[in-house]
Each structure stands twice: as structure tokens, then as C-alpha cells.
Amino acid sequence: MKSVLSWLVLLFAAVVSAISASGGRLLVVLDDVAEKSSYSKFLGDLEGRGFKITYETPKSDSLSLFRHGERSYDHVIFFPSSAKGLGPNLTPNILLNFINANGNILLTLNSETTTPSSLTSLLAELDISLPADRTGLVVDHFNYDTSSAADMHDVLLLAPPKPVRSDLKDLFSAGAASDELIAFPRSVGTTLGAGELLAPILRAPRTAYLYNPKEQAEAVDDLFAAGEQLALVASLQARNSARFTVFGSAEALQDKWFDAKVKTTDGKSGKTFNREFAKRVSGWTFQETGVLRVNWIEHHLNEAGASNESNPKIYRVKNDVTYTVSLSEWAFTAWQPFSISGDDALQLEFSMLSPFHRLPLSLDSSVSSPEAAAYTVSFKLPDQHGIFNFKLDYRRPFLTYLEEKNTVSVRHMAHDEWPRSFVISGAWPWIAGIAATVTGWLAFCGLWMYSAPTDAKKETKKTQ
């Protein structure tokens, strides 16, 4: 009976963990609950991945992100709302507290709807900027769908976004064919501040720009932003690894664009990549991808004849030590080994107040497993006693942050641990001088003791 219960508990844990690394309670906020039929495929995919979805309107009396000081939901999706504000239950302060409590938010925008003031204030707090009138339309006269936007050029056709640096992990375009296209209809672009927590997921093409379509003018003189300044999909990962994503086109998540046929300006046609892209963006936002876990850490002596005890509390200066860490990455349904991408490096710091060593860790296949990758490095401790830290500080865009610190003491050498003078080459002249002095003294003593005495002087009689 106990074995059956244990098996059921493990099965339940596996099902729960297959939803998200941070939970499966999802709140969807819409102007009208009936609007969810327009997003049935997107929401159905979320339910198929194990999320328990609750639908609410912004002014609902039962809506509350917190109950008894704890989060009522793990994730929130905001679809466009025509309301100027979202009511007392969704103020900017409450939304910030939700992020600080490790909650994740996916905010969708629409050029035909003015963004509510509470969401605009939240974006400003996170250093994400919208136009002053809280709306806008991104158009591109060179990259648009000729079949649905032949006149307005407001349905952008974009390739899946690739990493902007070679040391970043590809979470949004991996495995996509080179001719895949994302349809972004009637989108709103944002600009990002210089904060290190912000990162664009999808940028606008160089030929795109944003303007207010309500201002009827033949030429646009005052542009909010243009080209790659515009982030069509923007992200923020807080210091607690909570995630916030701004998706510039809510219409791109609707059913009609998930399998729509589009045609580029050069005549190429095909189906959109929207459904897979929506899965990857929502998966990242709700911590189904890009979540790192430290399984175990071990450091020990790496010297012949030593006990090599795991994770000792004290070392000696100039000891040879080995540090190993096991890492896993959550990928939708299972933990898998974390692999470092491109030119990236996983580094260990051995520091007191400042690092004495900063060393790259390398993959150790001998202690890795199908669910985890082990990284290791061996080095010699500095000739300095005190309190030191093995510190692992790994922070990359789109990956949860790793910060692990193990404190150890490093003592000075005991009196009987110093090397003998005869093995120190610099001492050999002095040892030779001592040996020469002792040898000379012994030789002198021998000569003195065994040399025959001289004859006594004979007395002579003195005569007149």
C-alpha cells in the first residue's frame, strides 16, 4: 500500500511540475469574457499545457491578485481593454507587488485600443515607454502582408527573432525554418530604457515606424520611434526572476492568424509561425522555458593522500581544490541538462572582499546525467588566509538568475606543514655554507687533537 501511495505522490508531483516551474494558476483579464472565443486556440494551447485558467473582467468584484497575503494566481494575461482604468484591484502598485511576489505577467496591446492608465503607469515604472497618447500603429511599407494589408501596410511580416549576441540562448527561433514568418497585425511598439533587466524579444524592421492613425496627415513629422528602436515584443526579468512581457499585437494571438496564409511583397506565400511563436513567448513568460536549477554543489581537496571530504568548512592556503556544480534547465515538460551556448562562459569566483580567482567551468561528462549537466574546475587556493566564498553568479537575458555562495575558511600553514629546507633550492647555498663551516671546524679540531706536540727547548749551561 505504501508503495502505491508513493507512486501516486510522485505521479502527482510530475504532473504538477509539468505545468510551469512557478505554478499553473493563470488569470486572464478581458473586457468581456465572451471575447475569449477569439483566442480559443491560444488559450486552448495553454490549457493543454496544464494551466488552470480563470477568466475575469477588470471591474469584477471577485478579482483579487492576493488573498491572505499570498498570490491568488501565478500568472496573469491582460488582453486589450477599452476602460481608462482597471479599477482598485489592478492598480500599478498591486501589479508591482505581484511581480515582487514572483508573479508573471503577459500584457497584450492593440493599436485600436488606448492602453489603460494603470498599465501605462506600470510600464513607466519598469522603464518601458508608450507614446504620449497611449496608442499608436506600427507600419512598414517594405515588410507587410500584401493579401490583407495592401493599402495600410499595417500587418507586418517578420522572421522569428534570433539572439542578438552569440552568448545568448536561442529560445524563440530554434528549430524554425528560414522561411517562417510571423504576422504582426496592427501592433503597438514600445521603447526600452537602459535598464539591465530589460530585453527586446522581437524588434521592428529598420523600415518600420510608429504613428497615431487618428492624426490624419499626409506626412508624419513627429515620430515616437522608428526602426529597431521599436520593440514589438519586449521583456523584463526582475531580480527575483519574475517575468513581464509586452506583446505588441493582441490580434496576432487570435485564431484567424494562427494558421493564416500570408504573402510577402516579393510574392512568397505561406502559413504563419504565430502559433509556435505564441507558445514560445508565453512559455518563457510563464517560466516554462529558460528556468535554471542548481541540483547540487560539491567542493573538495584534490591532493594525493588527502581525505578529499566533500564540502569541508576549512582549507589550507595553497591547497589544490576541485569545485563542481550540477545544473538543469526546465523545457516545458521536463528537466534537461543545461548547455552553455555560443561564446558564453560559466565562471566561478573565489573571493574574499574581491575575487582572488575568476575561473571558467568546463563540462564534466563523468558526473553528468540525462537530466543535469555538471561543470567543474580545479585550482590552487591563494597564499592568503581568511574567510572566502565559492561564488557562482550567472545572469543572462531570458534565463533565470543563478547566485550560489558557499563560505569556507582558509587557514595558514601549521609549523609542521612547511617544506623542509633541503627541498627549497634557494636555501641550498646557505646549507652548503653551513656544511662547509661544520666540516672546517671538525677538520680543525681533528688536526688540533692529533697533531704531535713540539720538543721542549733544551736548557744550556751558562759559562763565563
GINORMO-V484159 format. One record per helix or strand of 3 or more residues. SS is the DSSP state (~ for helix, > for strand). FROM is the first residue (numbers start at 1). LEN is the number of residues. If there is no record, write none. Layout:
# GINORMO-V484159
SS;FROM;LEN, SS;FROM;LEN
This chain:
# GINORMO-V484159
~;2;16, >;25;5, ~;33;16, >;52;5, >;75;4, ~;92;9, >;104;5, ~;117;9, >;137;4, >;155;4, >;181;5, >;190;3, >;198;6, >;208;4, ~;227;3, >;231;7, >;243;5, ~;250;4, ~;255;4, >;261;3, >;269;4, ~;274;12, >;291;11, >;314;3, >;320;12, >;334;4, >;347;5, >;355;6, ~;365;3, >;372;9, >;386;9, >;402;10, ~;415;3, ~;421;3, ~;425;26
